[in-house]
Amino acid sequence: MNETTTVGLGDLSGPLRVLRLLAVDFSHLPAPELQVSPIDPGGLRLSFHDDLSAFEQWRAALGIPGEAVSYGEQSAGRTRVLKATVDYAGATVALIGFSDIPAAAMAGGAR
């Protein structure tokens, strides 16, 4: 039988502390969608929808090298996805950027 371990709010203190630090240190940057979850109690997720420039600003601010960003596609090639992670002040911060791929690029043009 599988045992279920309950995650308490205190178990999320690492990413919540990092969120507080980011809010102070980078308040001038675009606001992302935020996610802290008991599924990944050591992680903070910052998502950017249709604004890869905001993803890029956060990537630079957190000191993540460009070559550490992975590229993927979803929705049958209609959406590009950029992902990068960094350990920051005791939590894993994941940046995820979503952007539509222009119809011309899907038809065989440059991405």
C-alpha positions as CSV (number, residue, x, y, z in Angstrom):
1,M,0.0,0.0,0.0
2,N,1.3,3.5,-0.9
3,E,1.7,5.9,2.0
4,T,0.8,9.5,1.4
5,T,2.9,12.1,3.0
6,T,1.2,15.4,3.6
7,V,3.2,18.5,2.7
8,G,2.6,21.4,5.1
9,L,2.8,25.1,4.3
10,G,6.1,25.2,6.2
11,D,7.6,22.8,3.7
12,L,7.1,25.4,1.0
13,S,9.1,28.0,3.0
14,G,12.1,27.8,0.6
15,P,10.3,28.8,-2.6
16,L,8.1,31.3,-0.7
17,R,11.3,33.0,0.8
18,V,12.7,33.1,-2.7
19,L,9.5,34.7,-4.0
20,R,9.8,37.4,-1.4
21,L,13.4,38.1,-2.3
22,L,12.6,38.2,-6.0
23,A,9.7,40.6,-5.3
24,V,12.1,43.0,-3.6
25,D,15.2,42.6,-5.8
26,F,13.4,42.5,-9.2
27,S,10.2,44.5,-8.7
28,H,11.0,46.4,-11.9
29,L,10.7,43.2,-14.0
30,P,7.5,42.1,-15.7
31,A,5.2,40.0,-13.4
32,P,5.1,36.3,-14.2
33,E,2.5,33.7,-13.5
34,L,3.7,32.2,-10.2
35,Q,3.4,28.6,-9.0
36,V,4.5,27.1,-5.7
37,S,3.2,23.5,-5.3
38,P,3.4,20.7,-2.7
39,I,4.1,18.5,-5.7
40,D,7.6,20.2,-5.9
41,P,8.0,21.7,-2.5
42,G,11.5,23.0,-3.3
43,G,10.6,24.8,-6.5
44,L,9.2,28.1,-7.7
45,R,7.9,28.3,-11.2
46,L,7.7,31.6,-13.1
47,S,5.8,31.4,-16.4
48,F,5.5,33.9,-19.2
49,H,2.8,33.7,-21.8
50,D,3.1,35.4,-25.2
51,D,6.0,37.5,-23.9
52,L,9.4,35.9,-24.4
53,S,11.1,39.3,-23.8
54,A,9.9,39.0,-20.2
55,F,11.3,35.5,-20.0
56,E,14.6,36.9,-21.4
57,Q,14.7,39.8,-18.8
58,W,14.2,37.3,-16.0
59,R,16.8,34.9,-17.4
60,A,19.4,37.7,-17.5
61,A,18.5,39.0,-14.1
62,L,18.9,35.5,-12.5
63,G,22.2,35.0,-14.3
64,I,21.1,32.0,-16.4
65,P,23.3,31.6,-19.5
66,G,21.5,31.6,-22.8
67,E,22.9,28.2,-23.6
68,A,21.2,26.8,-20.5
69,V,17.8,27.5,-22.1
70,S,16.0,24.5,-23.7
71,Y,13.7,24.9,-26.6
72,G,10.6,22.8,-27.4
73,E,7.3,22.9,-29.1
74,Q,3.8,21.8,-28.1
75,S,0.3,22.0,-29.5
76,A,1.2,20.3,-32.7
77,G,4.1,22.8,-33.3
78,R,1.9,25.9,-32.8
79,T,3.6,27.0,-29.5
80,R,7.3,27.4,-28.7
81,V,8.4,26.7,-25.1
82,L,11.6,27.9,-23.5
83,K,12.7,26.5,-20.2
84,A,15.5,27.2,-17.8
85,T,16.2,26.5,-14.2
86,V,18.5,28.0,-11.6
87,D,19.2,27.4,-7.9
88,Y,18.5,30.7,-6.2
89,A,18.7,31.3,-2.4
90,G,17.8,27.7,-1.5
91,A,15.1,27.0,-4.1
92,T,15.0,25.8,-7.7
93,V,13.5,28.6,-9.8
94,A,12.1,27.4,-13.2
95,L,11.5,29.9,-15.9
96,I,9.1,28.8,-18.6
97,G,8.1,31.0,-21.6
98,F,5.4,30.2,-24.1
99,S,4.8,32.0,-27.4
100,D,2.8,31.3,-30.5
101,I,4.8,30.3,-33.6
102,P,3.8,32.5,-36.5
103,A,1.9,30.8,-39.2
104,A,4.7,31.6,-41.7
105,A,7.2,29.7,-39.6
106,M,4.9,26.7,-39.3
107,A,4.6,26.7,-43.1
108,G,8.3,26.2,-43.4
109,G,9.8,29.6,-42.7
110,A,12.5,30.5,-40.2
111,R,11.7,30.2,-36.5
